[in-house]
Amino acid sequence: MSGHEVSIFEPYRFVLGEKITIIGGPRRGDWEVTGFNEKKVQLRCPVTQKVVEWDRFCFFVKKLTEVPWPGHHSE
């Protein structure tokens, strides 16, 4: 049996009031966490103040510090 490279994904543990940036996909952009439970997450756009609620979908990739927020992010 030989070893393999494996990608590990873990559901993200949201924190109330946390500022997040989603890169890519239809939900991309800057958001503030305004609520969550085991099935849903509620986010607010810091520019338009629009609040949305979606099924939980985020997985942790990396955490950056000293990043302008809200800002323009693309990858």
PDB file of N, CA, C, O and CB in Angstrom:
ATOM      1  N   MET A   1       0.853  -1.175   0.000  1.00  0.00           N
ATOM      2  CA  MET A   1       0.000   0.000   0.000  1.00  0.00           C
ATOM      3  C   MET A   1       0.897   1.237   0.000  1.00  0.00           C
ATOM      4  O   MET A   1       1.752   1.384   0.874  1.00  0.00           O
ATOM      5  CB  MET A   1      -0.970  -0.001   1.229  1.00  0.00           C
ATOM      6  N   SER A   2       0.706   2.122  -0.974  1.00  0.00           N
ATOM      7  CA  SER A   2       1.525   3.328  -1.044  1.00  0.00           C
ATOM      8  C   SER A   2       0.700   4.550  -0.658  1.00  0.00           C
ATOM      9  O   SER A   2      -0.528   4.541  -0.742  1.00  0.00           O
ATOM     10  CB  SER A   2       2.114   3.503  -2.456  1.00  0.00           C
ATOM     11  N   GLY A   3       1.399   5.603  -0.232  1.00  0.00           N
ATOM     12  CA  GLY A   3       0.730   6.831   0.172  1.00  0.00           C
ATOM     13  C   GLY A   3       0.241   7.631  -1.028  1.00  0.00           C
ATOM     14  O   GLY A   3       0.797   7.529  -2.121  1.00  0.00           O
ATOM     15  N   HIS A   4      -0.784   8.414  -0.819  1.00  0.00           N
ATOM     16  CA  HIS A   4      -1.351   9.247  -1.862  1.00  0.00           C
ATOM     17  C   HIS A   4      -1.489  10.673  -1.357  1.00  0.00           C
ATOM     18  O   HIS A   4      -1.620  10.901  -0.154  1.00  0.00           O
ATOM     19  CB  HIS A   4      -2.712   8.699  -2.324  1.00  0.00           C
ATOM     20  N   GLU A   5      -1.460  11.627  -2.268  1.00  0.00           N
ATOM     21  CA  GLU A   5      -1.761  13.006  -1.917  1.00  0.00           C
ATOM     22  C   GLU A   5      -3.273  13.118  -1.796  1.00  0.00           C
ATOM     23  O   GLU A   5      -4.005  12.725  -2.705  1.00  0.00           O
ATOM     24  CB  GLU A   5      -1.189  14.017  -2.978  1.00  0.00           C
ATOM     25  N   VAL A   6      -3.738  13.651  -0.678  1.00  0.00           N
ATOM     26  CA  VAL A   6      -5.170  13.736  -0.402  1.00  0.00           C
ATOM     27  C   VAL A   6      -5.507  15.171  -0.009  1.00  0.00           C
ATOM     28  O   VAL A   6      -4.806  15.781   0.798  1.00  0.00           O
ATOM     29  CB  VAL A   6      -5.590  12.735   0.724  1.00  0.00           C
ATOM     30  N   SER A   7      -6.571  15.699  -0.576  1.00  0.00           N
ATOM     31  CA  SER A   7      -7.067  17.030  -0.191  1.00  0.00           C
ATOM     32  C   SER A   7      -8.083  16.853   0.926  1.00  0.00           C
ATOM     33  O   SER A   7      -8.994  16.031   0.821  1.00  0.00           O
ATOM     34  CB  SER A   7      -7.704  17.787  -1.416  1.00  0.00           C
ATOM     35  N   ILE A   8      -7.926  17.627   1.994  1.00  0.00           N
ATOM     36  CA  ILE A   8      -8.809  17.538   3.147  1.00  0.00           C
ATOM     37  C   ILE A   8      -9.657  18.809   3.216  1.00  0.00           C
ATOM     38  O   ILE A   8      -9.122  19.917   3.158  1.00  0.00           O
ATOM     39  CB  ILE A   8      -7.994  17.335   4.463  1.00  0.00           C
ATOM     40  N   PHE A   9     -10.962  18.654   3.337  1.00  0.00           N
ATOM     41  CA  PHE A   9     -11.870  19.787   3.473  1.00  0.00           C
ATOM     42  C   PHE A   9     -12.574  19.702   4.812  1.00  0.00           C
ATOM     43  O   PHE A   9     -12.970  18.622   5.252  1.00  0.00           O
ATOM     44  CB  PHE A   9     -12.895  19.824   2.317  1.00  0.00           C
ATOM     45  N   GLU A  10     -12.727  20.841   5.452  1.00  0.00           N
ATOM     46  CA  GLU A  10     -13.381  20.901   6.746  1.00  0.00           C
ATOM     47  C   GLU A  10     -14.399  22.036   6.712  1.00  0.00           C
ATOM     48  O   GLU A  10     -14.057  23.139   6.287  1.00  0.00           O
ATOM     49  CB  GLU A  10     -12.345  21.102   7.897  1.00  0.00           C
ATOM     50  N   PRO A  11     -15.648  21.802   7.150  1.00  0.00           N
ATOM     51  CA  PRO A  11     -16.616  22.897   7.182  1.00  0.00           C
ATOM     52  C   PRO A  11     -16.073  24.055   8.024  1.00  0.00           C
ATOM     53  O   PRO A  11     -15.446  23.846   9.063  1.00  0.00           O
ATOM     54  CB  PRO A  11     -17.976  22.408   7.744  1.00  0.00           C
ATOM     55  N   TYR A  12     -16.323  25.256   7.562  1.00  0.00           N
ATOM     56  CA  TYR A  12     -15.814  26.436   8.248  1.00  0.00           C
ATOM     57  C   TYR A  12     -16.646  26.743   9.486  1.00  0.00           C
ATOM     58  O   TYR A  12     -17.873  26.656   9.451  1.00  0.00           O
ATOM     59  CB  TYR A  12     -15.805  27.640   7.306  1.00  0.00           C
ATOM     60  N   ARG A  13     -15.984  27.100  10.572  1.00  0.00           N
ATOM     61  CA  ARG A  13     -16.654  27.478  11.822  1.00  0.00           C
ATOM     62  C   ARG A  13     -16.804  28.997  11.847  1.00  0.00           C
ATOM     63  O   ARG A  13     -15.868  29.719  12.192  1.00  0.00           O
ATOM     64  CB  ARG A  13     -15.852  26.970  13.078  1.00  0.00           C
ATOM     65  N   PHE A  14     -17.979  29.464  11.481  1.00  0.00           N
ATOM     66  CA  PHE A  14     -18.239  30.899  11.429  1.00  0.00           C
ATOM     67  C   PHE A  14     -18.218  31.516  12.819  1.00  0.00           C
ATOM     68  O   PHE A  14     -18.477  30.843  13.817  1.00  0.00           O
ATOM     69  CB  PHE A  14     -19.579  31.172  10.759  1.00  0.00           C
ATOM     70  N   VAL A  15     -17.900  32.826  12.869  1.00  0.00           N
ATOM     71  CA  VAL A  15     -17.906  33.609  14.098  1.00  0.00           C
ATOM     72  C   VAL A  15     -18.802  34.819  13.844  1.00  0.00           C
ATOM     73  O   VAL A  15     -18.626  35.516  12.845  1.00  0.00           O
ATOM     74  CB  VAL A  15     -16.443  34.042  14.529  1.00  0.00           C
ATOM     75  N   LEU A  16     -19.750  35.074  14.727  1.00  0.00           N
ATOM     76  CA  LEU A  16     -20.654  36.201  14.588  1.00  0.00           C
ATOM     77  C   LEU A  16     -19.863  37.508  14.485  1.00  0.00           C
ATOM     78  O   LEU A  16     -18.985  37.772  15.306  1.00  0.00           O
ATOM     79  CB  LEU A  16     -21.633  36.254  15.772  1.00  0.00           C
ATOM     80  N   GLY A  17     -20.175  38.318  13.480  1.00  0.00           N
ATOM     81  CA  GLY A  17     -19.486  39.593  13.263  1.00  0.00           C
ATOM     82  C   GLY A  17     -18.215  39.475  12.441  1.00  0.00           C
ATOM     83  O   GLY A  17     -17.592  40.488  12.123  1.00  0.00           O
ATOM     84  N   GLU A  18     -17.821  38.269  12.096  1.00  0.00           N
ATOM     85  CA  GLU A  18     -16.598  38.040  11.326  1.00  0.00           C
ATOM     86  C   GLU A  18     -16.721  38.621   9.920  1.00  0.00           C
ATOM     87  O   GLU A  18     -17.775  38.537   9.290  1.00  0.00           O
ATOM     88  CB  GLU A  18     -16.285  36.538  11.252  1.00  0.00           C
ATOM     89  N   LYS A  19     -15.644  39.200   9.448  1.00  0.00           N
ATOM     90  CA  LYS A  19     -15.574  39.734   8.087  1.00  0.00           C
ATOM     91  C   LYS A  19     -14.899  38.687   7.216  1.00  0.00           C
ATOM     92  O   LYS A  19     -13.792  38.238   7.514  1.00  0.00           O
ATOM     93  CB  LYS A  19     -14.799  41.104   8.039  1.00  0.00           C
ATOM     94  N   ILE A  20     -15.582  38.296   6.121  1.00  0.00           N
ATOM     95  CA  ILE A  20     -15.051  37.251   5.254  1.00  0.00           C
ATOM     96  C   ILE A  20     -15.039  37.732   3.806  1.00  0.00           C
ATOM     97  O   ILE A  20     -15.786  38.638   3.435  1.00  0.00           O
ATOM     98  CB  ILE A  20     -15.879  35.955   5.388  1.00  0.00           C
ATOM     99  N   THR A  21     -14.197  37.125   3.009  1.00  0.00           N
ATOM    100  CA  THR A  21     -14.154  37.349   1.571  1.00  0.00           C
ATOM    101  C   THR A  21     -14.261  36.000   0.893  1.00  0.00           C
ATOM    102  O   THR A  21     -13.482  35.089   1.174  1.00  0.00           O
ATOM    103  CB  THR A  21     -12.852  38.099   1.142  1.00  0.00           C
ATOM    104  N   ILE A  22     -15.237  35.872  -0.010  1.00  0.00           N
ATOM    105  CA  ILE A  22     -15.413  34.656  -0.788  1.00  0.00           C
ATOM    106  C   ILE A  22     -14.855  34.924  -2.171  1.00  0.00           C
ATOM    107  O   ILE A  22     -15.289  35.852  -2.855  1.00  0.00           O
ATOM    108  CB  ILE A  22     -16.916  34.213  -0.850  1.00  0.00           C
ATOM    109  N   ILE A  23     -13.897  34.117  -2.581  1.00  0.00           N
ATOM    110  CA  ILE A  23     -13.252  34.300  -3.882  1.00  0.00           C
ATOM    111  C   ILE A  23     -13.839  33.292  -4.853  1.00  0.00           C
ATOM    112  O   ILE A  23     -13.735  32.083  -4.648  1.00  0.00           O
ATOM    113  CB  ILE A  23     -11.701  34.138  -3.779  1.00  0.00           C
ATOM    114  N   GLY A  24     -14.452  33.793  -5.903  1.00  0.00           N
ATOM    115  CA  GLY A  24     -15.004  32.937  -6.944  1.00  0.00           C
ATOM    116  C   GLY A  24     -16.419  32.485  -6.657  1.00  0.00           C
ATOM    117  O   GLY A  24     -16.885  32.528  -5.519  1.00  0.00           O
ATOM    118  N   GLY A  25     -17.099  32.047  -7.712  1.00  0.00           N
ATOM    119  CA  GLY A  25     -18.457  31.530  -7.599  1.00  0.00           C
ATOM    120  C   GLY A  25     -19.491  32.634  -7.511  1.00  0.00           C
ATOM    121  O   GLY A  25     -19.147  33.815  -7.460  1.00  0.00           O
ATOM    122  N   PRO A  26     -20.763  32.249  -7.493  1.00  0.00           N
ATOM    123  CA  PRO A  26     -21.838  33.241  -7.489  1.00  0.00           C
ATOM    124  C   PRO A  26     -21.956  34.019  -6.178  1.00  0.00           C
ATOM    125  O   PRO A  26     -22.623  35.053  -6.150  1.00  0.00           O
ATOM    126  CB  PRO A  26     -23.140  32.564  -7.778  1.00  0.00           C
ATOM    127  N   ARG A  27     -21.338  33.561  -5.102  1.00  0.00           N
ATOM    128  CA  ARG A  27     -21.405  34.241  -3.804  1.00  0.00           C
ATOM    129  C   ARG A  27     -20.156  35.052  -3.506  1.00  0.00           C
ATOM    130  O   ARG A  27     -19.958  35.500  -2.376  1.00  0.00           O
ATOM    131  CB  ARG A  27     -21.624  33.232  -2.700  1.00  0.00           C
ATOM    132  N   ARG A  28     -19.310  35.244  -4.514  1.00  0.00           N
ATOM    133  CA  ARG A  28     -18.032  35.935  -4.292  1.00  0.00           C
ATOM    134  C   ARG A  28     -18.267  37.359  -3.779  1.00  0.00           C
ATOM    135  O   ARG A  28     -19.279  37.996  -4.073  1.00  0.00           O
ATOM    136  CB  ARG A  28     -17.201  35.970  -5.598  1.00  0.00           C
ATOM    137  N   GLY A  29     -17.304  37.822  -3.015  1.00  0.00           N
ATOM    138  CA  GLY A  29     -17.360  39.182  -2.501  1.00  0.00           C
ATOM    139  C   GLY A  29     -17.072  39.232  -1.020  1.00  0.00           C
ATOM    140  O   GLY A  29     -16.708  38.234  -0.398  1.00  0.00           O
ATOM    141  N   ASP A  30     -17.243  40.421  -0.471  1.00  0.00           N
ATOM    142  CA  ASP A  30     -17.001  40.668   0.951  1.00  0.00           C
ATOM    143  C   ASP A  30     -18.330  40.580   1.694  1.00  0.00           C
ATOM    144  O   ASP A  30     -19.352  41.080   1.224  1.00  0.00           O
ATOM    145  CB  ASP A  30     -16.325  42.060   1.178  1.00  0.00           C
ATOM    146  N   TRP A  31     -18.301  39.941   2.856  1.00  0.00           N
ATOM    147  CA  TRP A  31     -19.500  39.721   3.657  1.00  0.00           C
ATOM    148  C   TRP A  31     -19.160  39.806   5.136  1.00  0.00           C
ATOM    149  O   TRP A  31     -18.022  39.579   5.545  1.00  0.00           O
ATOM    150  CB  TRP A  31     -20.135  38.359   3.328  1.00  0.00           C
ATOM    151  N   GLU A  32     -20.179  40.141   5.933  1.00  0.00           N
ATOM    152  CA  GLU A  32     -20.064  40.077   7.385  1.00  0.00           C
ATOM    153  C   GLU A  32     -21.046  39.018   7.881  1.00  0.00           C
ATOM    154  O   GLU A  32     -22.201  38.994   7.458  1.00  0.00           O
ATOM    155  CB  GLU A  32     -20.345  41.476   8.049  1.00  0.00           C
ATOM    156  N   VAL A  33     -20.595  38.156   8.766  1.00  0.00           N
ATOM    157  CA  VAL A  33     -21.438  37.090   9.306  1.00  0.00           C
ATOM    158  C   VAL A  33     -22.392  37.705  10.330  1.00  0.00           C
ATOM    159  O   VAL A  33     -21.957  38.271  11.333  1.00  0.00           O
ATOM    160  CB  VAL A  33     -20.572  35.949   9.953  1.00  0.00           C
ATOM    161  N   THR A  34     -23.718  37.586  10.065  1.00  0.00           N
ATOM    162  CA  THR A  34     -24.710  38.161  10.972  1.00  0.00           C
ATOM    163  C   THR A  34     -25.521  37.093  11.704  1.00  0.00           C
ATOM    164  O   THR A  34     -26.288  37.412  12.613  1.00  0.00           O
ATOM    165  CB  THR A  34     -25.646  39.072  10.203  1.00  0.00           C
ATOM    166  N   GLY A  35     -25.359  35.833  11.315  1.00  0.00           N
ATOM    167  CA  GLY A  35     -26.049  34.755  12.004  1.00  0.00           C
ATOM    168  C   GLY A  35     -25.732  33.422  11.343  1.00  0.00           C
ATOM    169  O   GLY A  35     -25.316  33.378  10.185  1.00  0.00           O
ATOM    170  N   PHE A  36     -25.928  32.343  12.078  1.00  0.00           N
ATOM    171  CA  PHE A  36     -25.696  31.014  11.515  1.00  0.00           C
ATOM    172  C   PHE A  36     -26.254  29.963  12.462  1.00  0.00           C
ATOM    173  O   PHE A  36     -26.435  30.201  13.656  1.00  0.00           O
ATOM    174  CB  PHE A  36     -24.184  30.772  11.258  1.00  0.00           C
ATOM    175  N   ASN A  37     -26.519  28.797  11.895  1.00  0.00           N
ATOM    176  CA  ASN A  37     -26.859  27.620  12.683  1.00  0.00           C
ATOM    177  C   ASN A  37     -26.217  26.429  11.983  1.00  0.00           C
ATOM    178  O   ASN A  37     -25.361  26.627  11.121  1.00  0.00           O
ATOM    179  CB  ASN A  37     -28.426  27.438  12.833  1.00  0.00           C
ATOM    180  N   GLU A  38     -26.590  25.227  12.314  1.00  0.00           N
ATOM    181  CA  GLU A  38     -25.926  24.064  11.719  1.00  0.00           C
ATOM    182  C   GLU A  38     -26.204  23.912  10.231  1.00  0.00           C
ATOM    183  O   GLU A  38     -25.436  23.257   9.527  1.00  0.00           O
ATOM    184  CB  GLU A  38     -26.353  22.814  12.432  1.00  0.00           C
ATOM    185  N   LYS A  39     -27.302  24.512   9.733  1.00  0.00           N
ATOM    186  CA  LYS A  39     -27.666  24.333   8.330  1.00  0.00           C
ATOM    187  C   LYS A  39     -27.543  25.592   7.484  1.00  0.00           C
ATOM    188  O   LYS A  39     -27.334  25.493   6.275  1.00  0.00           O
ATOM    189  CB  LYS A  39     -29.057  23.829   8.245  1.00  0.00           C
ATOM    190  N   LYS A  40     -27.667  26.774   8.083  1.00  0.00           N
ATOM    191  CA  LYS A  40     -27.711  28.029   7.328  1.00  0.00           C
ATOM    192  C   LYS A  40     -26.672  29.013   7.849  1.00  0.00           C
ATOM    193  O   LYS A  40     -26.223  28.931   8.992  1.00  0.00           O
ATOM    194  CB  LYS A  40     -29.111  28.654   7.402  1.00  0.00           C
ATOM    195  N   VAL A  41     -26.303  29.955   6.966  1.00  0.00           N
ATOM    196  CA  VAL A  41     -25.450  31.072   7.367  1.00  0.00           C
ATOM    197  C   VAL A  41     -26.098  32.348   6.820  1.00  0.00           C
ATOM    198  O   VAL A  41     -26.574  32.373   5.685  1.00  0.00           O
ATOM    199  CB  VAL A  41     -23.962  30.897   6.834  1.00  0.00           C
ATOM    200  N   GLN A  42     -26.111  33.395   7.631  1.00  0.00           N
ATOM    201  CA  GLN A  42     -26.677  34.682   7.235  1.00  0.00           C
ATOM    202  C   GLN A  42     -25.532  35.675   7.111  1.00  0.00           C
ATOM    203  O   GLN A  42     -24.732  35.839   8.032  1.00  0.00           O
ATOM    204  CB  GLN A  42     -27.752  35.180   8.264  1.00  0.00           C
ATOM    205  N   LEU A  43     -25.464  36.339   5.952  1.00  0.00           N
ATOM    206  CA  LEU A  43     -24.375  37.270   5.662  1.00  0.00           C
ATOM    207  C   LEU A  43     -24.932  38.612   5.233  1.00  0.00           C
ATOM    208  O   LEU A  43     -26.015  38.685   4.654  1.00  0.00           O
ATOM    209  CB  LEU A  43     -23.449  36.707   4.576  1.00  0.00           C
ATOM    210  N   ARG A  44     -24.180  39.689   5.522  1.00  0.00           N
ATOM    211  CA  ARG A  44     -24.569  41.040   5.102  1.00  0.00           C
ATOM    212  C   ARG A  44     -23.452  41.642   4.265  1.00  0.00           C
ATOM    213  O   ARG A  44     -22.278  41.575   4.627  1.00  0.00           O
ATOM    214  CB  ARG A  44     -24.882  41.945   6.331  1.00  0.00           C
ATOM    215  N   CYS A  45     -23.841  42.233   3.135  1.00  0.00           N
ATOM    216  CA  CYS A  45     -22.887  42.944   2.288  1.00  0.00           C
ATOM    217  C   CYS A  45     -22.540  44.269   2.966  1.00  0.00           C
ATOM    218  O   CYS A  45     -23.447  45.015   3.334  1.00  0.00           O
ATOM    219  CB  CYS A  45     -23.467  43.180   0.847  1.00  0.00           C
ATOM    220  N   PRO A  46     -21.246  44.587   3.145  1.00  0.00           N
ATOM    221  CA  PRO A  46     -20.868  45.829   3.823  1.00  0.00           C
ATOM    222  C   PRO A  46     -21.108  47.079   2.981  1.00  0.00           C
ATOM    223  O   PRO A  46     -21.097  48.189   3.514  1.00  0.00           O
ATOM    224  CB  PRO A  46     -19.421  45.768   4.214  1.00  0.00           C
ATOM    225  N   VAL A  47     -21.321  46.921   1.692  1.00  0.00           N
ATOM    226  CA  VAL A  47     -21.540  48.070   0.808  1.00  0.00           C
ATOM    227  C   VAL A  47     -23.027  48.380   0.681  1.00  0.00           C
ATOM    228  O   VAL A  47     -23.450  49.510   0.922  1.00  0.00           O
ATOM    229  CB  VAL A  47     -20.935  47.806  -0.580  1.00  0.00           C
ATOM    230  N   THR A  48     -23.828  47.370   0.298  1.00  0.00           N
ATOM    231  CA  THR A  48     -25.257  47.581   0.062  1.00  0.00           C
ATOM    232  C   THR A  48     -26.112  47.312   1.293  1.00  0.00           C
ATOM    233  O   THR A  48     -27.286  47.681   1.323  1.00  0.00           O
ATOM    234  CB  THR A  48     -25.721  46.702  -1.067  1.00  0.00           C
ATOM    235  N   GLN A  49     -25.530  46.666   2.321  1.00  0.00           N
ATOM    236  CA  GLN A  49     -26.223  46.247   3.537  1.00  0.00           C
ATOM    237  C   GLN A  49     -27.262  45.148   3.282  1.00  0.00           C
ATOM    238  O   GLN A  49     -28.036  44.806   4.175  1.00  0.00           O
ATOM    239  CB  GLN A  49     -26.896  47.443   4.175  1.00  0.00           C
ATOM    240  N   LYS A  50     -27.278  44.597   2.067  1.00  0.00           N
ATOM    241  CA  LYS A  50     -28.190  43.501   1.745  1.00  0.00           C
ATOM    242  C   LYS A  50     -27.838  42.287   2.601  1.00  0.00           C
ATOM    243  O   LYS A  50     -26.667  41.931   2.731  1.00  0.00           O
ATOM    244  CB  LYS A  50     -28.125  43.146   0.229  1.00  0.00           C
ATOM    245  N   VAL A  51     -28.864  41.651   3.187  1.00  0.00           N
ATOM    246  CA  VAL A  51     -28.670  40.463   4.010  1.00  0.00           C
ATOM    247  C   VAL A  51     -29.196  39.257   3.238  1.00  0.00           C
ATOM    248  O   VAL A  51     -30.299  39.284   2.691  1.00  0.00           O
ATOM    249  CB  VAL A  51     -29.390  40.605   5.396  1.00  0.00           C
ATOM    250  N   VAL A  52     -28.387  38.199   3.203  1.00  0.00           N
ATOM    251  CA  VAL A  52     -28.771  36.963   2.512  1.00  0.00           C
ATOM    252  C   VAL A  52     -28.610  35.798   3.477  1.00  0.00           C
ATOM    253  O   VAL A  52     -27.820  35.855   4.418  1.00  0.00           O
ATOM    254  CB  VAL A  52     -27.913  36.740   1.222  1.00  0.00           C
ATOM    255  N   GLU A  53     -29.377  34.741   3.224  1.00  0.00           N
ATOM    256  CA  GLU A  53     -29.239  33.525   4.017  1.00  0.00           C
ATOM    257  C   GLU A  53     -29.107  32.359   3.051  1.00  0.00           C
ATOM    258  O   GLU A  53     -29.952  32.160   2.179  1.00  0.00           O
ATOM    259  CB  GLU A  53     -30.456  33.326   4.988  1.00  0.00           C
ATOM    260  N   TRP A  54     -28.043  31.597   3.216  1.00  0.00           N
ATOM    261  CA  TRP A  54     -27.768  30.467   2.336  1.00  0.00           C
ATOM    262  C   TRP A  54     -27.501  29.224   3.159  1.00  0.00           C
ATOM    263  O   TRP A  54     -27.174  29.299   4.344  1.00  0.00           O
ATOM    264  CB  TRP A  54     -26.577  30.765   1.415  1.00  0.00           C
ATOM    265  N   ASP A  55     -27.650  28.059   2.499  1.00  0.00           N
ATOM    266  CA  ASP A  55     -27.184  26.822   3.116  1.00  0.00           C
ATOM    267  C   ASP A  55     -25.692  26.980   3.361  1.00  0.00           C
ATOM    268  O   ASP A  55     -25.002  27.630   2.575  1.00  0.00           O
ATOM    269  CB  ASP A  55     -27.493  25.563   2.216  1.00  0.00           C
ATOM    270  N   ARG A  56     -25.189  26.399   4.430  1.00  0.00           N
ATOM    271  CA  ARG A  56     -23.750  26.497   4.710  1.00  0.00           C
ATOM    272  C   ARG A  56     -22.975  25.880   3.561  1.00  0.00           C
ATOM    273  O   ARG A  56     -23.309  24.793   3.090  1.00  0.00           O
ATOM    274  CB  ARG A  56     -23.386  25.797   6.051  1.00  0.00           C
ATOM    275  N   PHE A  57     -21.939  26.575   3.111  1.00  0.00           N
ATOM    276  CA  PHE A  57     -21.214  26.162   1.914  1.00  0.00           C
ATOM    277  C   PHE A  57     -19.724  26.401   2.020  1.00  0.00           C
ATOM    278  O   PHE A  57     -18.971  25.865   1.206  1.00  0.00           O
ATOM    279  CB  PHE A  57     -21.749  26.883   0.717  1.00  0.00           C
ATOM    280  N   CYS A  58     -19.268  27.169   2.972  1.00  0.00           N
ATOM    281  CA  CYS A  58     -17.864  27.589   3.028  1.00  0.00           C
ATOM    282  C   CYS A  58     -16.970  26.520   3.647  1.00  0.00           C
ATOM    283  O   CYS A  58     -17.355  25.796   4.565  1.00  0.00           O
ATOM    284  CB  CYS A  58     -17.736  28.882   3.818  1.00  0.00           C
ATOM    285  N   PHE A  59     -15.775  26.458   3.108  1.00  0.00           N
ATOM    286  CA  PHE A  59     -14.727  25.606   3.656  1.00  0.00           C
ATOM    287  C   PHE A  59     -13.496  26.472   3.813  1.00  0.00           C
ATOM    288  O   PHE A  59     -13.201  27.299   2.950  1.00  0.00           O
ATOM    289  CB  PHE A  59     -14.443  24.356   2.744  1.00  0.00           C
ATOM    290  N   PHE A  60     -12.778  26.291   4.902  1.00  0.00           N
ATOM    291  CA  PHE A  60     -11.625  27.129   5.208  1.00  0.00           C
ATOM    292  C   PHE A  60     -10.481  26.897   4.237  1.00  0.00           C
ATOM    293  O   PHE A  60     -10.120  25.753   3.957  1.00  0.00           O
ATOM    294  CB  PHE A  60     -11.156  26.874   6.621  1.00  0.00           C
ATOM    295  N   VAL A  61      -9.910  27.977   3.725  1.00  0.00           N
ATOM    296  CA  VAL A  61      -8.757  27.899   2.834  1.00  0.00           C
ATOM    297  C   VAL A  61      -7.541  28.539   3.496  1.00  0.00           C
ATOM    298  O   VAL A  61      -6.523  27.873   3.688  1.00  0.00           O
ATOM    299  CB  VAL A  61      -9.063  28.585   1.484  1.00  0.00           C
ATOM    300  N   LYS A  62      -7.632  29.806   3.843  1.00  0.00           N
ATOM    301  CA  LYS A  62      -6.525  30.486   4.510  1.00  0.00           C
ATOM    302  C   LYS A  62      -7.045  31.752   5.171  1.00  0.00           C
ATOM    303  O   LYS A  62      -8.111  32.250   4.810  1.00  0.00           O
ATOM    304  CB  LYS A  62      -5.386  30.816   3.508  1.00  0.00           C
ATOM    305  N   LYS A  63      -6.297  32.276   6.139  1.00  0.00           N
ATOM    306  CA  LYS A  63      -6.656  33.500   6.831  1.00  0.00           C
ATOM    307  C   LYS A  63      -5.559  34.526   6.580  1.00  0.00           C
ATOM    308  O   LYS A  63      -4.379  34.239   6.781  1.00  0.00           O
ATOM    309  CB  LYS A  63      -6.861  33.251   8.357  1.00  0.00           C
ATOM    310  N   LEU A  64      -5.944  35.715   6.143  1.00  0.00           N
ATOM    311  CA  LEU A  64      -5.001  36.792   5.872  1.00  0.00           C
ATOM    312  C   LEU A  64      -5.203  37.905   6.890  1.00  0.00           C
ATOM    313  O   LEU A  64      -6.305  38.087   7.406  1.00  0.00           O
ATOM    314  CB  LEU A  64      -5.171  37.329   4.429  1.00  0.00           C
ATOM    315  N   THR A  65      -4.145  38.644   7.177  1.00  0.00           N
ATOM    316  CA  THR A  65      -4.248  39.780   8.086  1.00  0.00           C
ATOM    317  C   THR A  65      -3.858  41.050   7.352  1.00  0.00           C
ATOM    318  O   THR A  65      -3.184  41.011   6.323  1.00  0.00           O
ATOM    319  CB  THR A  65      -3.359  39.575   9.333  1.00  0.00           C
ATOM    320  N   GLU A  66      -4.290  42.167   7.894  1.00  0.00           N
ATOM    321  CA  GLU A  66      -3.982  43.485   7.330  1.00  0.00           C
ATOM    322  C   GLU A  66      -4.428  43.613   5.872  1.00  0.00           C
ATOM    323  O   GLU A  66      -3.694  44.139   5.036  1.00  0.00           O
ATOM    324  CB  GLU A  66      -2.488  43.755   7.432  1.00  0.00           C
ATOM    325  N   VAL A  67      -5.647  43.125   5.572  1.00  0.00           N
ATOM    326  CA  VAL A  67      -6.196  43.178   4.226  1.00  0.00           C
ATOM    327  C   VAL A  67      -7.286  44.244   4.197  1.00  0.00           C
ATOM    328  O   VAL A  67      -8.151  44.246   5.074  1.00  0.00           O
ATOM    329  CB  VAL A  67      -6.755  41.785   3.785  1.00  0.00           C
ATOM    330  N   PRO A  68      -7.276  45.159   3.212  1.00  0.00           N
ATOM    331  CA  PRO A  68      -8.366  46.134   3.115  1.00  0.00           C
ATOM    332  C   PRO A  68      -9.700  45.395   2.943  1.00  0.00           C
ATOM    333  O   PRO A  68      -9.819  44.477   2.133  1.00  0.00           O
ATOM    334  CB  PRO A  68      -8.126  47.121   1.924  1.00  0.00           C
ATOM    335  N   TRP A  69     -10.705  45.823   3.732  1.00  0.00           N
ATOM    336  CA  TRP A  69     -12.013  45.177   3.658  1.00  0.00           C
ATOM    337  C   TRP A  69     -13.092  46.209   3.907  1.00  0.00           C
ATOM    338  O   TRP A  69     -12.968  46.929   4.897  1.00  0.00           O
ATOM    339  CB  TRP A  69     -12.123  44.017   4.673  1.00  0.00           C
ATOM    340  N   PRO A  70     -14.130  46.353   3.116  1.00  0.00           N
ATOM    341  CA  PRO A  70     -14.315  45.588   1.885  1.00  0.00           C
ATOM    342  C   PRO A  70     -13.328  46.048   0.824  1.00  0.00           C
ATOM    343  O   PRO A  70     -12.824  47.170   0.852  1.00  0.00           O
ATOM    344  CB  PRO A  70     -15.757  45.729   1.369  1.00  0.00           C
ATOM    345  N   GLY A  71     -13.078  45.165  -0.089  1.00  0.00           N
ATOM    346  CA  GLY A  71     -12.131  45.449  -1.156  1.00  0.00           C
ATOM    347  C   GLY A  71     -12.481  44.660  -2.384  1.00  0.00           C
ATOM    348  O   GLY A  71     -13.458  43.911  -2.393  1.00  0.00           O
ATOM    349  N   HIS A  72     -11.699  44.819  -3.414  1.00  0.00           N
ATOM    350  CA  HIS A  72     -11.924  44.090  -4.664  1.00  0.00           C
ATOM    351  C   HIS A  72     -10.998  42.893  -4.669  1.00  0.00           C
ATOM    352  O   HIS A  72      -9.779  43.047  -4.590  1.00  0.00           O
ATOM    353  CB  HIS A  72     -11.684  44.999  -5.922  1.00  0.00           C
ATOM    354  N   HIS A  73     -11.562  41.705  -4.762  1.00  0.00           N
ATOM    355  CA  HIS A  73     -10.772  40.483  -4.712  1.00  0.00           C
ATOM    356  C   HIS A  73     -11.053  39.640  -5.930  1.00  0.00           C
ATOM    357  O   HIS A  73     -12.213  39.429  -6.286  1.00  0.00           O
ATOM    358  CB  HIS A  73     -11.064  39.693  -3.436  1.00  0.00           C
ATOM    359  N   SER A  74     -10.029  39.162  -6.563  1.00  0.00           N
ATOM    360  CA  SER A  74     -10.194  38.226  -7.668  1.00  0.00           C
ATOM    361  C   SER A  74      -8.993  37.296  -7.687  1.00  0.00           C
ATOM    362  O   SER A  74      -7.924  37.632  -7.179  1.00  0.00           O
ATOM    363  CB  SER A  74     -10.348  38.973  -9.030  1.00  0.00           C
ATOM    364  N   GLU A  75      -9.178  36.154  -8.263  1.00  0.00           N
ATOM    365  CA  GLU A  75      -8.079  35.192  -8.313  1.00  0.00           C
ATOM    366  C   GLU A  75      -8.058  34.506  -9.641  1.00  0.00           C
ATOM    367  O   GLU A  75      -7.202  33.655  -9.883  1.00  0.00           O
ATOM    368  CB  GLU A  75      -8.190  34.167  -7.196  1.00  0.00           C
TER     369      GLU A  75
END
